[in-house]
Amino acid sequence: MLTVAAENETSYTGTVPDRDTLLFVRENAGKRYEILKKEQNRQNNTGRLKIIPLGGLGLIGMNITAFEYNDSIIVVDCGLAFPDEDMLGVDLVIPDVTYLKENIEKVKGFVFTHGHEDHIGAISYILNDVNVPLYATKLTMGLIEHKLEESGQLRTTRRKVVKQGQMINLGDFRVEFIRTNHSIADAVALAIYSPAGVVIHTGDFKVDYTPVFGDAIDLQRFAELGKKGVLALMCDSTNAENPGFTASERTVGKTFDHLFSENVNHRIFIATFSSNVDRVQQIINTAYKYGRKVVLEGRSMVTVISIASELGYINIPQNTLIDLDEMKNYTDEQLVLITTGSQGEPMAALSRIAANMHKKIAIHPNDVVIFSSNPIPGNEKAVSKVINELSEKGIKVVFQDTHVSGHACQEDIKLIYSLVKPKYAIPVHGEYRHLKAQAELVEELGIPKDHILMLKAGDVLELDANSAEVTGQVQIGSILVDGLGVGDVGNIVLRDRQHLAEDGIVIAVLTLEKYSGQILSGPDIVSRGFVYVREAEDLMEEACAVVEEAMDYCNSHRILDWAKMKNTIRDSLGEFLWKRTKRRPMILPIIMEVE
C-alpha cells in the first residue's frame, strides 16, 4: 500500500502497480486540491469581485463592463459609439475586448440592459472573437437577433430570452433582471449576485409612474435589495447635471395632441429616435385620433418598428400605416411622416429631405417639421444645419417641448440611492462631467467620499465588504469600423485623412531610364484638393522645375535608392509649396522605370 499526498491537503491510498499510474494519481490529486480550494473560497467569501469597465466611461456610448470573480466573467452590454468629427470616413466605433479574448475560457455570457445601439450595437462584431451565450429581454433580444441575422451569426450564437424579474446563473454569478423604465421598452436593471456581495447596475433608466407600455419601474425590488444589503450601485449619470425629476413619456403625447390640432391643414413630419418605440406609439395614437395616415421613413425606423410590432410592443390601428409609395393617394392634411434624422445625421431621411436629395419625398412650405428629440452632445451643429435648411424653405420647424429624456435626473437618482443604500457608489454612463455631477450628488446623500469610486475605462476595481480599490489596468481602446473593415483604420490613417482634408494632395510622376537614371518622361504634377490647376499653371510649372532639380541633385550625388529619391523630392517640393502658398499638402512622388 502506498499513500500519495498532494499539497498536504488530500491523499490517495491504494496499490500503485507502476510509475505512470503514480503520476496520474498525483496530477489528479493536485486538480482536486485546486477544486477544493476554490470551493472553500466560495464558502468563506474570501475572493474579491473585479469590476472592469471596458468602455462607456468618459464618453457617450460604447457601454460594456466585465464582472469577474474567480474563474467566472460576465459582461454587461456591448455597445458602440458614433465617430467624432475628426474620425473622417469612420462609420462606427466599437470597444477593444482584448481582455475578454485573453480570458475567453472564463467568459460565461453577455447580459443586456436594453436595446439601444450604445448598449447592443457592437455585439455582432465582438461575437467573432468572443462567442458566448447572450441573455436579454424579449424586445432587446429581437433587436439583437436582427443584427445577427444580417451578419450571418444567428445560427451560431446561443441566446436566451429572460423575463423581467427572472434570475439566471452564470458561473459564480447569479443575475436578476429588474424592471425599469427608459425610452425603449423592456429595459432592465441588473442585480449581480456574487460571493463578495450584490452589485446593482441600473442600465439607462428613468422613474416613470405612467409609462406608455408596460409597468412602472419596480421600486419595491430596489428597496428589498437595499434592506438585504448592496455592496455597490452602478448608476446612470447621463442626466446627473439636471435638477428635478424626469417627466413621464406620456407628457409628450399631450404636446403632440396640441400640435396636431394647431396644424390640421398641414402635412406633418416628426423626426425622432427609431428606437423610441413609445414615442412612435404616441405619434400613431395621435395620428389615428385626427384621422391621418402614418408613413415610416428611414431604414432603422422601419426595422425597429417592424420588430416591435411583431413582438407586441407597439399597437398600430388597422389601415393607419401606409407605404411611402401610397402617399400620392392622400392629401397633405391626411399624412404624418415619422422619420429618422433627429440628430442631423447626413444620410438620415430628414437630412436628405431637407437638402432636396430624397428620391420620393419633396418638402414644401405648407409642411410642419417637429424635432422630437434633444441633440446628443456634439450633434448640435448638425441639427442646427438641418433646421436652417428647412427654415430657408419657409417650413415651420418645432423643436421645443416635444421631447422628454429617457434618463434619470437628480431627484430620480437620489430616490434610487435612498432605496438601495449601497456601501459603494460607482457612477457610470456619460462624460466625465456627468460622472462628477453624480458623485457630488451622492456625497450630499451622506455616502463617504472615499466610498464614491470614479473609474476610468480599463480600470480594474477589486472590492469586497471590507475595501474597494483600483488594482490595475487592462488593455482598452476604440476599434474603428469603416465599411467592411474592422480595425484597419488607425491613428496613422486618420492622420493622413485629416491631412488630405485640410491641404489636399500633390502627386509628382516621372519615368526614369533604368541604367542611367535620366528622366525620360515628366515630371508631371497632379493636384487634388490643393489648388485649382487651371488657375495655377505657373505654380505647377515651377513645381515641375523643383522636381527636376531634386532629381539632378540625386544623380550628381549618385543617390540610386528610390526611397531616398522620393524623400528628396518630397522635401524639396514641400518646402517650395510652403513658401509659395503657406500650405502643406500631402506629397506623393511616383517613380517608374523603363529599360
N, C-alpha and C positions, 0 to 999 in steps of 0.2 A: 504494500500500500504506500502511496506517495501523496503528500499534501502539497499543492501548488498555491502559493499566496500571490495576490495581485494588489499592489499598493497598500498592503497591510489592512485591507478592508474586507475582501471576500476571499474565499478559498474553495478549492475543488479537491475532493477526496475520491480516489478510485485507482484502478490499476492502469498504469500507463505502459502500453506494450512497446512503443518506440518513440523516437525523438520528434517526429512530425506531429504525433498526437499531443505531445507535451507542448510544442509551440502553438498548436491550435487552441489548447486549453488556456494557455497564458494570454493569447490575443483576445479570446472571447471574455475571459475574466476581466481584462482591462476595459473592454467595452461595457461590460456590466457595471463596473465601478463608475464609469462616467455617467451611465444612465441613472444609477442610484444617487450619485452626487447631484445631478440636475433635479431629480425628483425631490431630494432633500431641500434644495434651494427653493423650489416652488412651495413646499410645505412651510418652510420657515420665512418665506418672503424676503430672502437675503439678496435677491437680484435688484438691479435698478432699471427703471424704464428709460429708454432713449427716445427722444422726440427730435426728428431731423427734418426740418423744412427744406425741401429741395427746390422750392420756388414759392412765389406768392407773397413774399415779404419785401417791402420797398418798391413795389410796382403794382399796377392794376393788372390782374390776370396771372396766368401760368401757376395756378394753385396746385400744389402737390406736397404732401407731408408723409414721411415714413415714421412708423412707430415700431420700436424694436425691443423685444425682451427675450433674453437668452437666444434660442435658435429660431425665433419667430419674428417676422416682419409683416406688418400690414401697411397698405398705402391708402391714404385718404385723398381722393380726387386725382385727376390727371389732366390739367387744363393747359390751354395755350394762351399766348398773348399776341396782340397785334403789333406790327412793326412800328418803331419810331420813325420820325421824318427822315432821319439820316440813314435808315436802312433801305437804301434805294433798290427797288425791284423785289424786295423780300415780301412774301405773301403771309407767312405765319412765323411765330417764334414758339418753340417747344422746349421743355426742360431737358437738361443733361441728366440722365439717370444712370450714370456710370456706377454709382454706389449700389443701385439695385442689381445691375448686371453682375457686379463682383460678388454679390451675396444672393444670387438667384435661388440657391437651394433653401434659403430661409424665407423667401417671399411667399406668403400664403394667399394673397389676393389683393385686389383693389376694391375699396368700398367708396361709393359716391354719395355726395350730399344732395345734388340736384343736377339738372340737365343743361345748364348754361355752358357756352363754349369755353369760358375761362376755368371750367371745372371738369369737362369731359373731352374737350376738343383735341387733345394730343393723344388720346388712347390708341387710335389706330396706328400711329407711328411708334409708340412705345411698345406695343404688343409684339413688334418684330423682334425685340430683344428680351422682353420680359413677358412671356406668355403664361399668365396665371389666371385663375378664375376672377370673374367680375361679379360684384354684388351691388344691386341698385333697386330703387323702387320702380314701379311699372312704367310711368312716363319717361323717367330718366333712362331706363333700360331700352325703351323703344327708340329714343333718340340715339343712344349708343349703337344699337343694332343697325340702324340706318347707315351710320358711318362704317360699321364693319362690313355691311353688305356692299357698299361702294368700293371698299378696299379689298374685297375678296377674302375677308378673315372670319366671316360669320360661322362657317362650319368648323373652323379650327380653334375657336375661342369658347371656353366654358363660361356659362353665365347662369346666374340665379336671381330671379325677381324676389325682392324682400318687401314685406308689408310694413307700414308704419306701426311701430310698437313691437315688432318681431326682434328676436335675438339670433345671432349666428355665432358659431365657434370657429375660430381660425388660429390653430396652434395654441400658444399661451394666452391668446386674447379671446374675449367674448365681446361682441359689438351689438349694441342696441340701437335701433333706428327710432328716433323720437320725432313726432310730428311737429313741424314748424310752418311758418308762412314766409313766402318770398314772392317775387314777381313771376314765378313759374310754379305750376302745381307740383305736388309730390315731393316738395323739399323736406329734408330731414336734418336734424342734428344727430350726432353720434355720441353715445356713451361708450367709451372704450374701457373695458374692464381688464386689468392686468394684475398679477400678484403684487405689484408695487402700489396699486391704487387705481382709482377711477379718474379718467380724464374725459371731460365733455368738450366736444368740438361742435360749435354751433352751426358751421357752414355759413352761407349767406342767409340772413333771416331778418324778419321784422315781426312785431307783435300786432296781428290784425284780428280783431274780435269779430269782424264781419267780412270774412274772405268771400270772393266771388265763387270759388269752387272749394269744396271740402270743408273741414272743420278748422276751428281756430287752433293756434299753437297750444301744445299740451303743457301748459304752465304747471299743472299738478305734478307731472312726472319730473320736471326740473326740481320742484320743491321736495319731492320724495327723495330724489338722489341727494339733494343738499342736506337733508336730515341724516342720511346714512353716512355722509362724508365724501367729499370730492377732493381729490388731490390737486387737480388743475383744471382751469377753464380756458379754452382757446376760443376767443370771442371775436366775431366780425367787427372790424374797425372802420369800414368804408364811410359810414356817416357819423363817426365819433366826434366830428367837429360841430355838428348841427344840434342845437338845443331842442328840447321838447320831445314829443312822440312822433313817429312816422304815421302819416294819415293812412286810413284804410283805402284799399284799392277801389272800394265802391264809390268813394267821393268823386272819382274821375267819371263814373257813369252819369252823375248828375251834371257835370260840366258838359259832357257830350250831348245830353238831352237839351241843354240850353243852347249850345252851338247849332244843333240841327234845327231847332225851332227858329233861330235867327236867320238861317240860310236855306230856307225851303226852296228858293228858286235857283240855287247854285249847285253845281257838281262839287262834291266834297272829296278831297284827298286827305288821308290820315297816315302819317309816317310814324311807325313805332318799331320796337324790337320784335323780330319774328318769334322769339322765344317767349314773349309775354302773352301767353295764351289767355289769361284772364282779361287783359286789356282788349284783345281781339274779340273775346266773348261779349264784352260790354258794347263794343262798337257794333257788332252784329245785332245785339239786342235792340240798340237804339235805331239802327237802320230798319229793322223789321217793324218797330213801332211807327216809324214815319213812312213806311211803305216803299223803302228803297231796296234796290238790288245791290249786292256786295260783290266786288271783284278783288281777288287777292293777286298782287303783282310782286314779283321778286322770288327767286328760286328758293331761298331759305324760308321765306314766309309760307309758300305753298307746301314745302316739305314738312315743316313743323306742324302746321295746322292740319294737314292730312293725317299725320301720325296721331296727334291729339284727338282728332275726330274718330279715328279707328279704335282708339283705346278708351273712348268715352269721357275724355277730359274737356270737351267742348260740345255744346249743343247748337247746331245750326238748323234753324227752322227750314222746312221743306220749301224749295223753289226760291230761297233767298240768295244763295250763292250761284253766280253765273261765271262762265269762262270769259276771258278777255275778248275773244272774237265775237261774243254775243252783245258787246256794249253798243254796237251800232243799232240794235233793235230798241234802244231806250233813249229817252231824252235826258239831258244833263241833270235835271232835278230828281230823276229817278235813280241816280247812281251814287255809290260810295266806293272809293278805291282805297284799300288798305295796302300800303307799300312798305318795302324796306327803304333804307336810306336816311333814317332819322339822325345818323351820326355824320352825314355828309360824305359817306364813302363814295369815291369817284365812279365806281361801276355799279352801284346800287340803283334800284329802279327810280327813286325820286331824283337822284342826281342826273340820270340820263334824261328824264322827262324835263327837268328844269333847263338843261342845256340843249334841248330840241334834238336829242340823239336817240330817243326811243323809237323803235320801228312802228309801233302800233298805237301809241298814245301821244296826242298833241295837246298841249295845255293852252288855255286861252283866258282872257281877263275875267270871264264870268266864273272861274273856278275859285274855290277856297281851299287852302292847304293848311292842315293842322299838324304841328310837330308835337307828338305825344311822347316826349322823352326829354331828358336833360342831357346836354353834351357830356360825354365822358371826358375827364381831364386830358387835354391835348388835342381834342377834336373841335374845340370852339371855332377855330378859323375855318375849318372845312364846312361846318354847319352854317356859319355866317355867310360863306360864299354862296351856298345854295339859296339861303333866304334872300340875299341880294339879287341873285339871278331871277328868282320868282317875282320879287317886288318890282324889278325893272320892267317886267312884262305886264305890270298892272294887276297882279294877282294878290288877293288878300291873304296874308300869312298870319296864322295864330300860333303862338308858342308859349303863352302864359297860362298857368292854372290848368294845364291839360295833362299833367303827369304827377304821379306820386312815386316815391322811391320804394324799392324792394328791400332796403337795408335799414337796420335799427338806428334810430337817433339816440341821443344821450339818455333820455328817460327810459327807453326800451332796454338799453344796455345796463342801466342801473337796476332795473327790475330783474333781469336775468341774474346778475351778480348777487342781488339780495336774496334770491331764491336758492341759488346754488351754493353760496358761501364757500368758495374754493380756498384751499390753502395757498395756491399759487395762481397768478393771473398771467396769461400769455396772449397779448393782443396779436391778432392775425388779420390778413386780408387788407391790402392797401399800401399806399406810400408811407414813408417814414412819418410824415406829419400826422397821418391818420392813426398810426400805431401810438405815437406820442400823445395824441389827444385822448385816446382811451386810457393810457397809462395814468395821465393826470386825473382823469375822471375816477378811476379805480382807487387811486390814492385818497381821494376825497371820501370814498366809502369806508375807509378805515383799513384797507389791506396794506400791510407794511411795505415800504418802498423796496426793500430787498427781496420781497416776495412777488414783485412785478417784473417779469422777465422779458426784456426787449431783445428778441432774437433777430439774427440776420440769416438769409438763405445760406445753407451749408453748415450752420452751427449744429453741433451735437450736444443737446441738452440731456443730461442724466439727472433723474430725480427719483426720490422715494419719500417716505413720510418724514424723513429727518432733514433732508437737504435737497437743493437743486443747484446745479452748476453746469456751465458750458465747459466741456472737457476736450473739445477738439473741433475740427472742421473736416468735411468731406468735399469731394470734387463736385462743383455745381457749375452751371453756366447756361447760356442760351444757344440752342441749336436752330439755325435759320433754315426755313423751308422756302425754296424758290422753285416754283413749278413742280417738277418731279424730283428735283434734287433736294436731299435732306442732309444738311451739314457740309455741303460742298462750297457754300458761300461763307467765308470767314472775314476776319478783320482786314486782310490784305485785299480781298476782292471788293469789300465795301469801300476801302480807301481809294482804290482805283476808280470805282463808280463815282465816288464823290469828286475825285479829280476831274473825271470826264464831264461830270455835270457842271462843274464850276468853270473850267477853262477849255474844254474840248480836247481834240487830238490832232496832231500833225504827223503825217506819215511821210518819211523820206525813202523813196525807192530808187535803187541804182543796180546796174548789172556790171560785173567785173569780168575781165579776161582771166581765165583760170591760172595761168602760169605767170603772167606779168603783173597782175593786179591792177591793170589800167582800166579806167571806166569806159565801157563800150556803149552804155545807154544810161540816160538820166544825168544827174538826179532829177526825179520828178517829185514834186511836193503835192500831197493830197491833204486837205484840211476839212475837218468836220467839227462844228461847234466852236470854232476858234475865231475865224474871220470869214466874211463873205468873199470868196476868192475873186470873183469878177470885179469887185471894187478894191481889191488889194493886189493887183498884178505886180506892181513894183516891189511890194514886200515879198511876194513869192519868188520873184527873180533874184532878189538879194539873198533870200534863204537858200536858193539853189547854189549860188556862188559860195555861201558859207559852207555848205556840204562839200563842194568841190575842194575848197581849201583844206577842210578837215581830212579828206582822202589824200590830198597831196602831202599833208603832214605825215600821215600813216605810211605812205610809200617812201618818203625820204628818211623816215626813222625805221624802215623795214619792219613795220607792225603788220604781221600777217594773220594774227589771231582775230577771228570775226567778232568775238565778244569785245575785244579791246577797240576794234574799229567802230563798233556800234556805240560804245561808251564815248569815244572821241566825237563822233557825230552828234550824239545826244547832248553832250556838254557844250559844244560849240554852238549848235543851233538853239539850245535853250538859253544860253547867255545872250545871243543876238536878239531873240524874240522878246526877252525880258526888257532889254534896253529900248527896243522899238515900240513895244506895246504895253509894258508893265503887266504882262500876263504870263502864266506858266502852264501852257498846255502839256498834255501827255505827249511825249515824242517817241515815235516808234520807227526806228531805222529798219529797212528791209533790204538785205543784200542778196543778190542772186549771182551765180557764177556759171559761165559757159566756156567751153573749150574753143 
